[in-house]
Amino acid sequence: MSTNAITRITAFLAALCCILGLASLAAAGQITSADIKDGTIQNADFMDRTLERTAFDSDTLTAAQIAEDAITAAELADGAVDTAALQDGAVTTAKVADGSIAEAAFAADSMGAAHVAAGAVETSELANDAVDTAAIQDGAVTAAKIAAGALSGAAFAADALAAADFAAGGIGASSLAPDAVGAAELQDGAVDTAAIQDGAITAAKYTLADALADAHFANDSLTAASLAAGAAGAAELANGAVDTAALQAGAVTAAKVAAGALGDAQFADDGLGAGSLAPDSVTAAELADGAVDTAAIQDGAVTPAKLPADFLTDAHFTDDGLTAASLAPDSVAAAELADAAVDAAAIQNGAVTLAKLPADFLTDAHFADDGLTAASLAANAAGAS
């Protein structure tokens, strides 16, 4: 027991001795701790508010010596209750005044999940950066626990987020930082039409040569605006890919066509006009048998130079299609005329001169009735024979 405590108790006992008539013991300082039998001083022996903290030595009062509910806020000095003074489990909800506990009251890492009531921790209770990885139970951060706009990239450890962490459709354009999504982050097939903003895919977004195939494009989705100059070569075009609708007017120049590529099947009916053919582009090798009909030939287009020798036969001419204007001088010899080819309508008046007739050629069958007159006969032309 401290000297102060003994002094106060001695003074108290001296006063008690005076009252009891024990004057010889009343002198201050005459009663020591040794004079007091253990357990003999009761609560009734003290006047209210007579004991101060100076009456006790350090660490002398125990729970057994303090009555229940004896200590209120008024009795406790600032900082009086330290860890050693509190029994384990002694601080219950009822013992704590609202708003009285600050961060300084807790030892580091002392608060576990069992000590915190459900829903007790709100935004106002959390200091900045109070919640680290160790403080969060696995699976504890649900969508309902996160304030709108609260999460930034700095909140996550590297490679921490997996597909299972995201709600379906949960990642919007506003959530993604520039260049946030690389090839490693995208699952195969993850980027579908709905996920891509219009105009978002530029040439720089592709990492692999020859990455795009027919399966990646919607029908009619690839337009002239999407193709860079020279982007579509023979290797990129599937067989039959280029149809009439796909070609811009005037897009097919001579340089775009491979040698020997065009055949009759590549042209629409009447698709090959004079404007499409270069001079001397059509030779006998390019023309299929019977390809050139009357409608295909421009008036005056067939000159003697265009025809090989001994080419034309009766089958090439329409009825009455061969006129005097078409025949060059001396172009028709006996070899060119079919038997009985020359009838009266075909011969111009006066066209048959003596030079045109071989000797002994004409017979009665060649003349129409009354067709031979005196004017036609030379002197002495008709002999006895």
C-alpha positions in Angstrom: 0.0 0.0 0.0 1.2 3.5 -0.8 2.4 6.0 1.8 -0.4 8.4 0.8 -3.0 5.6 1.3 -1.6 4.7 4.7 -1.5 8.4 5.7 -5.2 8.8 4.8 -6.3 5.6 6.4 -4.2 6.5 9.5 -5.9 9.9 9.7 -9.3 8.2 9.3 -8.5 5.7 12.1 -7.2 8.5 14.4 -10.5 10.3 14.0 -12.3 7.0 14.7 -10.2 6.5 17.8 -11.1 10.0 19.1 -14.8 9.2 18.6 -14.4 5.9 20.4 -12.3 7.5 23.2 -9.1 5.9 22.1 -7.1 9.1 22.4 -3.8 7.4 22.7 -4.2 6.1 19.1 -5.5 9.2 17.7 -2.2 10.9 17.1 -1.6 11.2 13.3 0.8 8.7 12.0 0.4 6.3 14.9 -1.7 3.7 12.9 0.2 1.9 10.1 -0.9 -0.7 7.6 0.4 -3.3 10.1 -2.2 -2.1 12.6 -5.1 -2.9 10.3 -6.4 -6.4 10.0 -6.9 -7.6 6.4 -10.6 -7.3 5.3 -11.7 -5.4 8.4 -12.4 -2.0 6.6 -15.9 -2.1 5.0 -17.6 0.2 2.6 -19.7 1.6 5.4 -16.5 2.9 7.1 -15.9 5.5 4.4 -17.7 8.8 3.8 -18.8 9.4 0.2 -16.1 10.9 -2.1 -13.3 10.4 0.5 -10.9 8.3 -1.6 -8.8 9.8 -4.4 -6.4 8.1 -6.7 -3.5 9.2 -4.6 -4.8 6.8 -1.9 -3.9 3.8 -4.0 -0.6 2.4 -5.3 -0.3 1.5 -9.0 -2.0 -1.7 -10.0 -3.5 -2.3 -6.5 -7.3 -2.4 -7.2 -8.7 -5.6 -8.8 -12.1 -6.5 -10.0 -12.9 -8.3 -6.8 -12.6 -5.0 -4.8 -14.8 -2.9 -7.1 -18.6 -3.3 -6.9 -20.7 -3.8 -10.1 -21.5 -0.6 -11.9 -19.4 1.3 -9.4 -17.2 2.9 -12.1 -19.0 5.5 -14.4 -17.5 8.0 -16.8 -17.2 10.5 -14.0 -14.8 8.2 -12.1 -12.5 7.5 -15.0 -9.7 9.9 -15.7 -8.6 10.6 -19.3 -6.6 7.6 -20.5 -7.3 5.6 -17.4 -8.5 2.4 -19.1 -5.6 0.7 -20.9 -5.5 -2.9 -22.5 -4.4 -4.5 -19.2 -7.3 -3.0 -17.3 -9.9 -4.5 -19.6 -11.1 -8.1 -19.1 -11.4 -10.1 -22.4 -14.9 -9.6 -23.7 -15.7 -6.9 -21.1 -16.4 -4.1 -23.7 -19.9 -4.9 -25.0 -22.1 -2.6 -27.1 -23.9 -1.3 -24.0 -20.6 -0.3 -22.5 -19.6 2.0 -25.4 -21.0 5.5 -25.8 -22.1 6.4 -29.3 -19.3 8.0 -31.3 -16.8 7.5 -28.5 -14.3 5.1 -30.2 -11.8 6.5 -32.6 -9.0 4.7 -34.6 -6.4 5.4 -31.8 -8.4 3.2 -29.4 -7.6 0.0 -31.4 -4.4 -1.9 -31.6 -3.1 -2.7 -35.1 -5.0 -5.6 -36.7 -7.1 -6.0 -33.5 -10.6 -5.8 -35.1 -11.8 -9.1 -36.7 -15.1 -9.8 -38.5 -16.6 -11.3 -35.3 -16.3 -7.9 -33.5 -18.2 -5.9 -36.2 -22.0 -6.1 -36.4 -23.6 -6.8 -39.8 -23.9 -3.5 -41.8 -22.1 -1.6 -39.1 -19.3 -0.2 -41.4 -20.5 2.5 -43.7 -18.6 5.1 -45.8 -18.4 7.6 -42.9 -16.7 5.0 -40.7 -14.0 4.1 -43.2 -10.8 6.3 -43.3 -9.1 6.8 -46.7 -7.2 3.7 -47.7 -8.5 1.8 -44.6 -9.5 -1.3 -46.6 -6.6 -3.3 -47.9 -6.5 -6.8 -49.4 -6.0 -8.5 -46.1 -9.1 -6.8 -44.6 -11.5 -8.1 -47.3 -12.9 -11.6 -47.1 -12.9 -13.6 -50.3 -16.2 -12.9 -52.1 -17.2 -10.2 -49.7 -17.2 -7.3 -52.3 -20.6 -7.8 -54.1 -22.2 -5.2 -56.4 -24.4 -3.9 -53.6 -21.3 -3.1 -51.5 -19.7 -0.8 -54.2 -20.8 2.8 -54.6 -21.4 3.9 -58.2 -18.2 5.2 -59.7 -16.1 4.1 -56.7 -13.7 1.7 -58.5 -10.7 2.8 -60.5 -7.8 0.9 -61.9 -5.7 1.7 -58.9 -8.0 -0.3 -56.7 -7.1 -3.6 -58.3 -4.0 -5.7 -58.1 -2.3 -6.6 -61.5 -4.3 -9.3 -63.4 -6.7 -9.5 -60.5 -10.0 -9.4 -62.5 -11.3 -12.5 -64.3 -14.3 -13.0 -66.5 -16.2 -14.5 -63.5 -15.9 -11.1 -61.7 -18.0 -9.2 -64.3 -21.8 -9.1 -64.7 -23.1 -9.9 -68.2 -22.8 -6.6 -70.1 -21.2 -5.0 -67.1 -18.3 -3.4 -68.9 -19.2 -0.3 -70.8 -17.2 2.1 -72.9 -17.0 4.6 -70.1 -15.4 2.0 -67.8 -12.6 1.2 -70.1 -9.4 3.3 -70.0 -7.7 4.0 -73.3 -5.7 0.9 -74.4 -7.1 -1.1 -71.5 -8.1 -4.1 -73.6 -5.3 -6.0 -75.3 -5.1 -9.3 -77.1 -4.3 -11.0 -73.8 -7.4 -9.6 -72.0 -9.8 -10.7 -74.8 -11.2 -14.3 -74.8 -11.4 -15.9 -78.2 -14.6 -14.8 -79.9 -15.3 -12.2 -77.1 -15.6 -9.2 -79.5 -19.0 -9.5 -81.3 -20.8 -6.9 -83.4 -22.7 -5.4 -80.5 -19.5 -4.9 -78.5 -17.8 -2.7 -81.1 -18.6 1.0 -81.5 -19.1 2.2 -85.1 -15.8 3.1 -86.6 -13.8 1.7 -83.6 -11.8 -0.9 -85.6 -8.9 0.8 -87.4 -6.0 -0.9 -89.3 -3.8 -0.4 -86.2 -6.1 -2.5 -84.0 -5.1 -5.7 -85.8 -2.1 -7.6 -84.5 -1.9 -10.4 -87.1 -1.4 -10.4 -90.8 -4.2 -12.2 -92.7 -6.4 -12.1 -89.5 -9.7 -11.4 -91.1 -11.7 -14.1 -93.0 -15.1 -14.2 -94.7 -16.6 -15.5 -91.4 -15.8 -12.2 -89.7 -17.9 -10.0 -92.0 -21.6 -9.6 -92.1 -23.3 -9.9 -95.5 -22.7 -6.7 -97.5 -20.8 -5.2 -94.7 -17.5 -4.6 -96.5 -17.8 -1.4 -98.6 -15.3 0.6 -100.7 -14.9 3.0 -97.7 -13.6 0.1 -95.6 -11.0 -1.1 -98.1 -7.6 0.6 -98.3 -6.2 1.1 -101.8 -4.8 -2.2 -103.1 -6.1 -4.1 -100.1 -8.0 -6.8 -102.1 -5.7 -8.8 -104.3 -6.4 -12.1 -106.1 -5.4 -14.0 -102.9 -8.0 -12.1 -100.8 -10.9 -12.7 -103.2 -12.7 -16.0 -103.0 -13.8 -17.6 -106.3 -16.9 -15.9 -107.6 -16.7 -13.2 -104.9 -16.9 -10.2 -107.3 -20.4 -10.0 -108.8 -22.0 -7.1 -110.8 -23.3 -5.4 -107.7 -19.9 -5.4 -106.1 -18.2 -3.5 -109.0 -18.3 0.2 -109.2 -19.0 1.6 -112.6 -15.6 2.0 -114.4 -13.7 0.2 -111.6 -12.4 -2.6 -113.8 -9.5 -1.2 -115.9 -7.2 -3.2 -118.1 -4.6 -3.3 -115.4 -7.0 -5.0 -112.9 -7.7 -8.0 -115.2 -5.3 -10.9 -115.2 -4.2 -12.1 -118.6 -6.6 -14.7 -120.0 -9.0 -14.2 -117.1 -12.1 -13.1 -119.0 -14.4 -15.6 -120.7 -18.0 -15.5 -122.0 -19.2 -16.6 -118.5 -17.8 -13.4 -116.9 -20.0 -11.1 -119.0 -23.6 -10.3 -118.6 -25.8 -10.6 -121.7 -24.8 -7.7 -124.0 -22.3 -6.6 -121.4 -19.4 -6.2 -123.7 -19.9 -3.0 -125.7 -17.7 -1.1 -128.2 -16.6 1.3 -125.5 -15.1 -1.6 -123.5 -12.9 -3.0 -126.3 -9.5 -1.5 -127.1 -8.5 -1.2 -130.8 -7.4 -4.6 -132.2 -8.3 -6.3 -128.9 -10.5 -8.9 -130.6 -8.8 -11.4 -132.8 -9.9 -14.7 -134.3 -8.6 -16.5 -131.1 -10.8 -14.4 -128.8 -14.1 -15.0 -130.8 -16.1 -18.1 -130.2 -17.7 -19.8 -133.2 -20.8 -17.9 -134.2 -20.1 -15.1 -131.6 -20.4 -12.3 -134.1 -24.0 -11.8 -135.3 -25.6 -8.9 -137.2 -26.4 -6.9 -134.1 -22.9 -7.1 -132.8 -21.3 -5.6 -136.0 -21.3 -1.8 -136.4 -22.3 -0.5 -139.8 -19.2 -0.4 -142.0 -17.1 -2.1 -139.4 -16.2 -5.1 -141.6 -13.5 -4.0 -144.1 -11.6 -6.3 -146.4 -8.6 -6.1 -144.0 -10.7 -7.7 -141.2 -11.5 -10.8 -143.3 -9.1 -13.7 -143.9 -8.8 -14.9 -147.5 -11.6 -17.1 -148.8 -13.5 -16.6 -145.5 -17.0 -15.5 -146.6 -19.6 -17.9 -147.8 -23.3 -17.6 -148.7 -24.1 -18.5 -145.1 -22.5 -15.3 -143.8 -24.9 -13.0 -145.8 -28.5 -12.2 -145.1 -30.9 -12.4 -148.0 -30.1 -9.5 -150.4 -27.3 -8.5 -147.9 -24.6 -8.2 -150.6 -25.0 -5.0 -152.7 -22.9 -3.4 -155.4 -21.5 -0.9 -152.8 -20.1 -3.8 -150.9 -18.2 -5.4 -153.8 -14.8 -4.1 -154.9 -14.0 -4.0 -158.6 -13.2 -7.5 -160.0 -14.0 -9.0 -156.6 -16.4 -11.6 -158.0 -14.9 -14.3 -160.2 -16.3 -17.5 -161.5 -14.9 -19.3 -158.5 -16.7 -17.1 -156.0 -20.1 -17.5 -157.7 -22.2 -20.5 -156.8 -24.1 -22.3 -159.6 -27.2 -20.2 -160.6 -26.3 -17.5 -158.0 -26.7 -14.6 -160.5 -30.4 -14.0 -161.3 -31.9 -11.2 -163.4 -32.5 -9.0 -160.2 -28.9 -9.3 -159.2 -27.5 -8.0 -162.5 -27.3 -4.2 -163.1 -28.6 -3.0 -166.5 -25.7 -3.0 -168.9 -23.4 -4.7 -166.5 -22.8 -7.8 -168.7 -20.3 -6.8 -171.3 -18.5 -9.2 -173.7 -15.4 -9.2 -171.5 -17.4 -10.5 -168.6 -18.5 -13.7 -170.6 -16.3 -16.6 -171.4 -16.3 -18.0 -175.0 -19.2 -20.2 -175.9 -20.8 -19.6 -172.4 -24.3 -18.4 -173.3 -27.0 -20.8 -174.2 -30.8 -20.4 -174.8 -31.4 -21.2 -171.2 -29.6 -18.1 -170.1 -32.0 -15.7 -171.9 -35.5 -14.7 -170.9 -38.2 -15.1 -173.5 -37.6 -12.3 -176.1 -34.6 -11.3 -174.0 -32.2 -11.3 -177.0 -32.8 -8.3 -179.3 -31.1 -7.1 -182.5 -29.4 -4.4 -180.4 -27.7 -7.0 -178.4 -26.3 -8.9 -181.4 -23.1 -7.8 -183.1 -23.0 -8.0 -186.9 -22.6 -11.5 -188.1 -22.9 -12.8 -184.5 -25.6 -15.3 -185.3 -24.2 -17.9 -187.7 -25.7 -21.2 -188.9 -24.4 -22.9 -185.7 
